[in-house]
């Protein structure tokens, strides 16, 4: 099971943040693997390519990667921000199982209006679900940690949190 960081590193990070895993949470290795898979969902936006090509299990280390479109990341490095983002994603999944996989509803089956007795409420559809559109935004800290590795041809910043991409 490929994952960023180590079980001890994850445990230390939890303690540093003042977080605890809930009772019955999966093992740290499982949470790290889930968090790493979520983080790697951002890969299509990152600069560079996997050092080991398509046979490399995780998105890092990378060759040709940069920080803020300018500073090269060494080919043999997994940036601490990537590891931290995977730890946070793993912790979020422990707190709310399934959060990393996005909504469980199917497009077209979302409740738009609900009436019970005299109480009625209306929901607004968030649009058609797309496959392959990148990870669902769940956390501004993860987004912030990973945005430094994103660069496009215009030099624009990572704008998921503002509704871009």
N, C-alpha and C positions, 0 to 999 in steps of 0.2 A: 504494500500500500504506500504509494509515493505521497510525500507531504513535505511542506516547508517546515524548517525548524526542527525542534526535538520535543519529546514529551516533557523533559525537565525544563526546557526553555518556555514551553507553554504554561507549565505550572508556575514558574517564576514570574511570567508576565501576568498571570491571573492575580498572584499575590501583590505585585507592584501596583496593579490597578485597583486593588481592593475588591476583586471579584471572586466569587466562589461558584463552582459548578453545582447545579441543582441535584438533589437526590435522584438517582436513577439515570443520570446523564450517561451517554456513551463514554467509553474510555478516551483519554486524551489523544491517542493515536487516531482513533476514528474521527474525532472532532477536527484534528489537524488536517486529515485527509479531506474532509468535507469543506473546511475553510480554504484549503489549497485549491480544490476544484473550483470553488466559487471565484477565488482570486484569478485563476487562470482563464476564467470567462472574459476577463478584460484583455486578454492577450492580443486580440485582433487590433487593438488600438495602440499597443506598445510599439516602440521603435525596436529595430533589430530583429534577429531571428534566433531560434534555439541553437545553442552551440552544437548539440548532438543531432540536429535535424529532426525529422519526424519520429525517430526512434526514442527520442528523449521524452521521458514521462511527464515532466513538468515544464512550464513555460520559461523558467529560469534555471540555470544561467543562460544568458543571451550574448550574441556577438552583434556589435553595431548599435547597442542600446545607448540611449543618452538620458541625462537628467535635464529637464526643462529645455529640451531640444538643442542643448549646447555641450554639456559636460559628458564625455564618454564614460560609460560604466565598464570596468574591466570584464573581459570575457569569462573569467572564472569566479565571478561574484554573484551571490544572490543578495540583493540589497536588503538591509534590515527592514526597510519600509514594507517590502513584499512579505517578509516573515511576520511582521507585526500585523499587517492586514489579514493574513491567513489566520493568525491567532484570534483576532477580533471576530472574524467571520465564524470561526469554530465556536467561540463563546456565544455569539448571537444564536447559532443553531442549537446550542445546549439550552438556552433560555426559551427559545420559541422554535421547537423542532419543525423543520420543513421550510423555515423562512428563506433559506438560501435557494430554494427551487422555485420561488415565485408563487403566484396564486395557484390555487387548485381548481379554479373554475375554468370552464371552457368558453371560448369566445361565442357570443350569441346566447349564452345561458345565464348571463348576469342578471340579477334582480334589478329592475329599474323602478318598479313601483310596488309597494306593499301596503295592504290595508287589513287591519285587524279591528273589528267592530267599528267605532267611529274614528279611530286613529289611522291616518294615512301618511306614508312618507315616500319620498321619491329619491332615487339614487341616479347619479349621472354616470353613464358608461365611460370608461377610460380608453375606449378605442379598441380596435381589433388586436387580438393577441398575435404576436409574430414569433415564428420559430427562427432562431439564429440571429436575433436582434441584439445579442450581447446580454450580459447579466442584468437582472432586474436591480434597480437602485434600491438598496436597503439601508445604507448607513453613510452619513457624510464623512465620518472619520476614515472609513475604508476608501471612499472615493478620493479624499484628500491625499491619503498615503500613496495611492496608485497614480494619481493624475500627473505626477512629475515625470513619469515614463512615457507619456503620451505626447505625440507631436504629429501634426499633419503638414501638408505642403505649404499652408499659409502661415504656419507658426501659431495657429489659434490654440487657446487653452482648452482643456478638457471641460466640456460644458454640460455633462449629464445632469448635474444638479440644477442647472438653469433651464433644462428642457431641450438642450441641443442633442446631437448624435441620435 
